Each structure stands twice: as structure tokens, then as C-alpha cells.
Amino acid sequence: MAKIKIKQIGSPIRRPEAQRKMLIGLGLNKMNRIVELEATAEVLGTVAKLPHLVAVID
């Protein structure tokens, strides 16, 4: 499967608890952190729900 890099661009402060848990599930917890994950349906769906907090980089 393809890998994608995800960067946290927004702060989870004053966000719902569900969004914070999704960030932790992606392996992100601090600003400007970058993780490389498999492009599965679960990961892509989570990224789609958090467009204001994460960005896909190349």
C-alpha cells in the first residue's frame, strides 16, 4: 500500500474530545509533527474529518 505523510497544522485546544482522540490515533500530539502512515480507508477517513487540524504533505 501507499504511504502518506500527515502533518499536524492545528492545535487540539478547544476542540471536542473526539477530535483530540483522532489526532492521538494518528500518532500526532504536538504542532508541526509529521507521521508517515499507510493510506488505509481508516486513515484517509480520519484525515478527511480533521481538515482544519492536519494536512497531507508529499
Phi and psi in radians as a Rosetta constraint file:
Dihedral C 1 N 2 CA 2 C 2 CIRCULARHARMONIC -1.351 0.35
Dihedral N 2 CA 2 C 2 N 3 CIRCULARHARMONIC 2.645 0.35
Dihedral C 2 N 3 CA 3 C 3 CIRCULARHARMONIC -1.854 0.35
Dihedral N 3 CA 3 C 3 N 4 CIRCULARHARMONIC 2.564 0.35
Dihedral C 3 N 4 CA 4 C 4 CIRCULARHARMONIC -2.242 0.35
Dihedral N 4 CA 4 C 4 N 5 CIRCULARHARMONIC 2.637 0.35
Dihedral C 4 N 5 CA 5 C 5 CIRCULARHARMONIC -1.826 0.35
Dihedral N 5 CA 5 C 5 N 6 CIRCULARHARMONIC 2.286 0.35
Dihedral C 5 N 6 CA 6 C 6 CIRCULARHARMONIC -2.091 0.35
Dihedral N 6 CA 6 C 6 N 7 CIRCULARHARMONIC 2.278 0.35
Dihedral C 6 N 7 CA 7 C 7 CIRCULARHARMONIC -2.039 0.35
Dihedral N 7 CA 7 C 7 N 8 CIRCULARHARMONIC 2.362 0.35
Dihedral C 7 N 8 CA 8 C 8 CIRCULARHARMONIC -1.426 0.35
Dihedral N 8 CA 8 C 8 N 9 CIRCULARHARMONIC 2.106 0.35
Dihedral C 8 N 9 CA 9 C 9 CIRCULARHARMONIC -1.986 0.35
Dihedral N 9 CA 9 C 9 N 10 CIRCULARHARMONIC -0.124 0.35
Dihedral C 9 N 10 CA 10 C 10 CIRCULARHARMONIC -2.261 0.35
Dihedral N 10 CA 10 C 10 N 11 CIRCULARHARMONIC 2.753 0.35
Dihedral C 10 N 11 CA 11 C 11 CIRCULARHARMONIC -1.569 0.35
Dihedral N 11 CA 11 C 11 N 12 CIRCULARHARMONIC 2.461 0.35
Dihedral C 11 N 12 CA 12 C 12 CIRCULARHARMONIC -1.410 0.35
Dihedral N 12 CA 12 C 12 N 13 CIRCULARHARMONIC 0.041 0.35
Dihedral C 12 N 13 CA 13 C 13 CIRCULARHARMONIC -1.135 0.35
Dihedral N 13 CA 13 C 13 N 14 CIRCULARHARMONIC 2.373 0.35
Dihedral C 13 N 14 CA 14 C 14 CIRCULARHARMONIC 1.084 0.35
Dihedral N 14 CA 14 C 14 N 15 CIRCULARHARMONIC 0.546 0.35
Dihedral C 14 N 15 CA 15 C 15 CIRCULARHARMONIC -1.971 0.35
Dihedral N 15 CA 15 C 15 N 16 CIRCULARHARMONIC 2.720 0.35
Dihedral C 15 N 16 CA 16 C 16 CIRCULARHARMONIC -1.044 0.35
Dihedral N 16 CA 16 C 16 N 17 CIRCULARHARMONIC 2.657 0.35
Dihedral C 16 N 17 CA 17 C 17 CIRCULARHARMONIC -1.023 0.35
Dihedral N 17 CA 17 C 17 N 18 CIRCULARHARMONIC -0.603 0.35
Dihedral C 17 N 18 CA 18 C 18 CIRCULARHARMONIC -1.092 0.35
Dihedral N 18 CA 18 C 18 N 19 CIRCULARHARMONIC -0.680 0.35
Dihedral C 18 N 19 CA 19 C 19 CIRCULARHARMONIC -1.210 0.35
Dihedral N 19 CA 19 C 19 N 20 CIRCULARHARMONIC -0.640 0.35
Dihedral C 19 N 20 CA 20 C 20 CIRCULARHARMONIC -1.092 0.35
Dihedral N 20 CA 20 C 20 N 21 CIRCULARHARMONIC -0.750 0.35
Dihedral C 20 N 21 CA 21 C 21 CIRCULARHARMONIC -1.153 0.35
Dihedral N 21 CA 21 C 21 N 22 CIRCULARHARMONIC -0.609 0.35
Dihedral C 21 N 22 CA 22 C 22 CIRCULARHARMONIC -1.138 0.35
Dihedral N 22 CA 22 C 22 N 23 CIRCULARHARMONIC -0.682 0.35
Dihedral C 22 N 23 CA 23 C 23 CIRCULARHARMONIC -1.093 0.35
Dihedral N 23 CA 23 C 23 N 24 CIRCULARHARMONIC -0.772 0.35
Dihedral C 23 N 24 CA 24 C 24 CIRCULARHARMONIC -1.113 0.35
Dihedral N 24 CA 24 C 24 N 25 CIRCULARHARMONIC -0.661 0.35
Dihedral C 24 N 25 CA 25 C 25 CIRCULARHARMONIC -1.089 0.35
Dihedral N 25 CA 25 C 25 N 26 CIRCULARHARMONIC -0.550 0.35
Dihedral C 25 N 26 CA 26 C 26 CIRCULARHARMONIC -1.397 0.35
Dihedral N 26 CA 26 C 26 N 27 CIRCULARHARMONIC -0.174 0.35
Dihedral C 26 N 27 CA 27 C 27 CIRCULARHARMONIC 1.592 0.35
Dihedral N 27 CA 27 C 27 N 28 CIRCULARHARMONIC 0.319 0.35
Dihedral C 27 N 28 CA 28 C 28 CIRCULARHARMONIC -1.951 0.35
Dihedral N 28 CA 28 C 28 N 29 CIRCULARHARMONIC 2.510 0.35
Dihedral C 28 N 29 CA 29 C 29 CIRCULARHARMONIC -2.665 0.35
Dihedral N 29 CA 29 C 29 N 30 CIRCULARHARMONIC -0.123 0.35
Dihedral C 29 N 30 CA 30 C 30 CIRCULARHARMONIC -2.382 0.35
Dihedral N 30 CA 30 C 30 N 31 CIRCULARHARMONIC 2.689 0.35
Dihedral C 30 N 31 CA 31 C 31 CIRCULARHARMONIC -1.036 0.35
Dihedral N 31 CA 31 C 31 N 32 CIRCULARHARMONIC 2.512 0.35
Dihedral C 31 N 32 CA 32 C 32 CIRCULARHARMONIC 1.140 0.35
Dihedral N 32 CA 32 C 32 N 33 CIRCULARHARMONIC 0.257 0.35
Dihedral C 32 N 33 CA 33 C 33 CIRCULARHARMONIC -1.334 0.35
Dihedral N 33 CA 33 C 33 N 34 CIRCULARHARMONIC 2.566 0.35
Dihedral C 33 N 34 CA 34 C 34 CIRCULARHARMONIC -2.186 0.35
Dihedral N 34 CA 34 C 34 N 35 CIRCULARHARMONIC 2.307 0.35
Dihedral C 34 N 35 CA 35 C 35 CIRCULARHARMONIC -2.192 0.35
Dihedral N 35 CA 35 C 35 N 36 CIRCULARHARMONIC 2.624 0.35
Dihedral C 35 N 36 CA 36 C 36 CIRCULARHARMONIC -1.976 0.35
Dihedral N 36 CA 36 C 36 N 37 CIRCULARHARMONIC 2.092 0.35
Dihedral C 36 N 37 CA 37 C 37 CIRCULARHARMONIC -2.249 0.35
Dihedral N 37 CA 37 C 37 N 38 CIRCULARHARMONIC 2.804 0.35
Dihedral C 37 N 38 CA 38 C 38 CIRCULARHARMONIC -1.195 0.35
Dihedral N 38 CA 38 C 38 N 39 CIRCULARHARMONIC 2.497 0.35
Dihedral C 38 N 39 CA 39 C 39 CIRCULARHARMONIC -1.471 0.35
Dihedral N 39 CA 39 C 39 N 40 CIRCULARHARMONIC 1.190 0.35
Dihedral C 39 N 40 CA 40 C 40 CIRCULARHARMONIC -1.532 0.35
Dihedral N 40 CA 40 C 40 N 41 CIRCULARHARMONIC 2.952 0.35
Dihedral C 40 N 41 CA 41 C 41 CIRCULARHARMONIC -1.084 0.35
Dihedral N 41 CA 41 C 41 N 42 CIRCULARHARMONIC -0.651 0.35
Dihedral C 41 N 42 CA 42 C 42 CIRCULARHARMONIC -1.144 0.35
Dihedral N 42 CA 42 C 42 N 43 CIRCULARHARMONIC -0.780 0.35
Dihedral C 42 N 43 CA 43 C 43 CIRCULARHARMONIC -1.162 0.35
Dihedral N 43 CA 43 C 43 N 44 CIRCULARHARMONIC -0.791 0.35
Dihedral C 43 N 44 CA 44 C 44 CIRCULARHARMONIC -1.131 0.35
Dihedral N 44 CA 44 C 44 N 45 CIRCULARHARMONIC -0.631 0.35
Dihedral C 44 N 45 CA 45 C 45 CIRCULARHARMONIC -1.165 0.35
Dihedral N 45 CA 45 C 45 N 46 CIRCULARHARMONIC -0.688 0.35
Dihedral C 45 N 46 CA 46 C 46 CIRCULARHARMONIC -1.154 0.35
Dihedral N 46 CA 46 C 46 N 47 CIRCULARHARMONIC -0.736 0.35
Dihedral C 46 N 47 CA 47 C 47 CIRCULARHARMONIC -1.091 0.35
Dihedral N 47 CA 47 C 47 N 48 CIRCULARHARMONIC -0.673 0.35
Dihedral C 47 N 48 CA 48 C 48 CIRCULARHARMONIC -1.149 0.35
Dihedral N 48 CA 48 C 48 N 49 CIRCULARHARMONIC -0.517 0.35
Dihedral C 48 N 49 CA 49 C 49 CIRCULARHARMONIC -1.403 0.35
Dihedral N 49 CA 49 C 49 N 50 CIRCULARHARMONIC -0.268 0.35
Dihedral C 49 N 50 CA 50 C 50 CIRCULARHARMONIC -2.135 0.35
Dihedral N 50 CA 50 C 50 N 51 CIRCULARHARMONIC 0.846 0.35
Dihedral C 50 N 51 CA 51 C 51 CIRCULARHARMONIC -1.169 0.35
Dihedral N 51 CA 51 C 51 N 52 CIRCULARHARMONIC -0.358 0.35
Dihedral C 51 N 52 CA 52 C 52 CIRCULARHARMONIC -1.507 0.35
Dihedral N 52 CA 52 C 52 N 53 CIRCULARHARMONIC -0.152 0.35
Dihedral C 52 N 53 CA 53 C 53 CIRCULARHARMONIC -2.024 0.35
Dihedral N 53 CA 53 C 53 N 54 CIRCULARHARMONIC -0.431 0.35
Dihedral C 53 N 54 CA 54 C 54 CIRCULARHARMONIC -2.297 0.35
Dihedral N 54 CA 54 C 54 N 55 CIRCULARHARMONIC 2.757 0.35
Dihedral C 54 N 55 CA 55 C 55 CIRCULARHARMONIC -2.390 0.35
Dihedral N 55 CA 55 C 55 N 56 CIRCULARHARMONIC 2.504 0.35
Dihedral C 55 N 56 CA 56 C 56 CIRCULARHARMONIC -1.565 0.35
Dihedral N 56 CA 56 C 56 N 57 CIRCULARHARMONIC 2.176 0.35
Dihedral C 56 N 57 CA 57 C 57 CIRCULARHARMONIC -1.986 0.35
Dihedral N 57 CA 57 C 57 N 58 CIRCULARHARMONIC 2.871 0.35
